[in-house]
Each structure stands twice: as structure tokens, then as C-alpha cells.
């Protein structure tokens, strides 16, 4: 385990005056990646916009791209239609059968209480985590609590503090090995985090949890800044917890990004997160709903009809190039070129090269043995010069970037 601050070393190389930056781990993290890939899916919900009725197909595709974790809600309404009705977990049990058969890991999201039903919510948390204590090891206490005021205008950070401090011991009583995640905080909402951290909550969660997206002109390289912001506030409150990014992605809705841009951003987003010390990254989401023109309907790795988008192949290629048990990628920037290096479990050295926007001709000390593009196509290796762009290239062999 290590907790190394982000180190910026700015050098000026002779004749070219090319800025150089070395990015280091920010958070409490393992030296090697351990099942780092996840995907959000709505296999719990019934309806044309959700995946319950096609959950076997959805989960099979999730497994095929190399993800081992899924994240979904354990909606209160599906196990208790009304607070005066008995609990039934038959719906969620149906949801979990293909999850178990494929040996996927589950991150379950617990619903938020509504005004005036806190005691009933406590009962829901206890019964749900007890029922799944042998099958679900990770629980997120409410999705994006910092945005709940949009649904409940009087909702405050103090309400989340109460919910977190109540849920944590309940979950631990049922399974002492379970891990409790902080609410997935939207866009590293520092103000909300500070208000919650002010209430001494460090002993009531095991994993810090954030959401951030690469939409419109927000390129993945902006993630460095947001991780630094989170690191700063965690350091201020002396909170040394692992960090998960449980929602991230890029919508292909009109005026946001096209499908190729989505695919090009995907590996950069994961590699940057891993290099900063994020333990697990969950892509939002598996299938695009495509029922309206809303941006939320176009985040998926595959279309509504389950035909793959380019991002499907980009994800699959990434998990092959940087599988679980690889060393944590280390990233360096030379001028406009980002260089990520890691070692696969088989001992092979991999270097990923890309830029945020520009196209650069880059000299190498030696020609790589093999090069693959971000979609998994093998490229011709001709000489020790390479054209680098926002399309990640995976290079095998021992060489340095000049």
C-alpha cells in the first residue's frame, strides 16, 4: 500500500524546451491492479429503458469485455412495495442469478430514505444487506447524495451523515468483511464532501467514491485536476482511504461527442485514473437506452439493440493490454505526448502513447516490437518514429520516447 503525493517535475529539455511532467499516485492504492474494471448496468429495473428483461445478455457482454465488477441499485421499491407491506427479495434474487453464474462481483447501491420514513429505511438496509450478506461484499450508501436536494429540497449534508453513520454498523454486523462505500459524489463536489467530513465520518466508510465524466470538451486529461482536488480535501481531513470512480464515461448524444470520440477517450480515462491511484473504475453504462435525444440515453458501450459501439472494442482492448495483476501504470508527459508504462502479469512491458488533442511526430530510441491501436488492431512497425494522436497506441518492447 502506498500514499504518494502527485509530483510535478517541470524540466526543459535541450533545444526543444519541451515541458516534462511526472504524475504520481495520489491515493491509498495497491502496487498492482486487482480486478480494476467495472461497468454500471440497470439489470435491476423493469421496462424498455432498463436491462432486467435482457440481463443475461447484458451481463454476458460485460464479462466479454473483461470487466469483473458491476454496479446496480437494490431499489427499495422492488423488495417492499409499501412500508406496511412485507419484504420479498424474489425480484432481486432473479437479478442476482446470472450475476452469480458468471462469477461477477457486485457493487450494490442502497436507496435513499424519503422524508418521514427513516426507521423504515433502517429496516430496509438491515434486511437487504442481511439477505445478500454471502453474495454482495460492497455496498454504496446512496447514489450521488450531493444531488438529492434536487429531489428533496430540504435534504442536507447532515442528512447524509445520519444515513451513513446508521447504515455502516448495520452492514458490518451482517458481514464484518463487507466494504462500505461513500456516496458516489457528483463531479467531486468539494462543498458537500467538506460538510460531511466535518462530522467525523471517517470511521463510517471504507472506500471513497466519486463520479466524473469526459463529456463535450472535457477531455480525460482534465481528470488529473479533479483527482488533485479530491486528494487535497482528503489530506486536509486526514482521510487515507482507497478511492473508486464508480461512474464515468462519455455520452454520444448529439452535440456531445461522436462514437469514435467516446471510444478514443475510454482508455485514456482508465489509465489516468489508475495512475493517480484509483483502485476501480466503472464505466457508465452497459447499454444505451436511445429512447429520446437526452444525453443520458447514449452513454452505453453498446446500442439499445445490443450491437457494439466502438467503445466496446476499446474497453475490450484495454483489459487485454492492461489486465488485472498488471503493475499500476505510471504516466509521464513530454510536451503534448502522454506516456503510460506498466508491466503485464506475464512480464511484458507495455507503453501507451497518446495526446489530448494534437497530432505529434515522436521519435523513439528503438522501434517497438509490436503496436496495437485503441481498438485492438495490430499496426505496422516501420521505424523508430511514431505518429501520436488522441487515439491510444499500445506499444510492446523496451524503448524510450525522445
C-alpha positions, 0 to 999 in steps of 0.5 A: 500500500502506498500514499504518494503525493502527485509530483510535478517535475517541470524540466526543459529539455535541450533545444526543444524546451519541451515541458516534462511532467511526472504524475504520481499516485495520489491515493491509498492504492495497491502496487498492482491492479486487482480486478480494476474494471467495472461497468454500471448496468440497470439489470435491476429495473423493469421496462424498455429503458432498463436491462432486467428483461435482457440481463443475461445478455447484458451481463454476458457482454460485460464479462466479454469485455473483461470487466469483473465488477458491476454496479446496480441499485437494490431499489427499495421499491422492488423488495417492499412495495409499501412500508406496511407491506412485507419484504420479498427479495424474489425480484432481486434474487432473479437479478442476482442469478446470472450475476452469480453464474458468471462469477461477477462481483457486485457493487450494490447501491442502497436507496435513499430514505424519503422524508418521514420514513427513516426507521423504515429505511433502517429496516430496509438496509438491515434486511437487504444487506442481511439477505445478500450478506454471502453474495454482495461484499460492497455496498454504496450508501446512496447514489450521488447524495450531493444531488438529492436536494434536487429531489428533496429540497430540504435534504442536507449534508447532515442528512447524509451523515445520519444515513451513513453513520446508521447504515455502516454498523448495520452492514458490518454486523451482517458481514464484518468483511463487507466494504462500505462505500461513500456516496458516489459524489457528483463531479467531486463536489468539494462543498458537500464532501467538506460538510460531511467530513466535518462530522467525523465520518471517517470511521463510517466508510471504507472506500471513497467514491466519486463520479466524473465524466469526459463529456463535450470538451472535457477531455480525460486529461482534465481528470488529473485536476479533479483527482488533485482536488479530491486528494487535497480535501482528503489530506486536509481531513486526514482521510487515507482511504482507497478511492473508486470512480464508480461512474464515468464515461462519455455520452454520444448524444448529439452535440456531445461527442461522436462514437469514435470520440467516446471510444478514443477517450475510454482508455485514456480515462482508465489509465489516468485514473489508475495512475493517480491511484484509483483502485476501480473504475466503472464505466457508465453504462452497459447499454444505451437506452436511445429512447429520446435525444437526452444525453443520458440515453447514449452513454452505453458501450453498446446500442439499445439493440445490443450491437457494439459501439466502438467503445466496446472494442476499446474497453475490450482492448484495454483489459487485454493490454492492461489486465488485472495483476498488471503493475499500476501504470505510471504516466509521464508527459513530454510536451503534448505526448502522454506516456503510460508504462506498466508491466503485464502479469506475464512480464511484458512491458507495455507503453501507451502513447497518446495526446489530448488533442494534437497530432505529434511526430515522436521519435523513439530510441528503438522501434517497438516490437509490436503496436496495437491501436485503441481498438485492438488492431495490430499496426505496422512497425516501420521505424523508430518514429511514431505518429501520436494522436488522441487515439491510444497506441499500445506499444510492446518492447523496451524503448524510450520516447525522445 
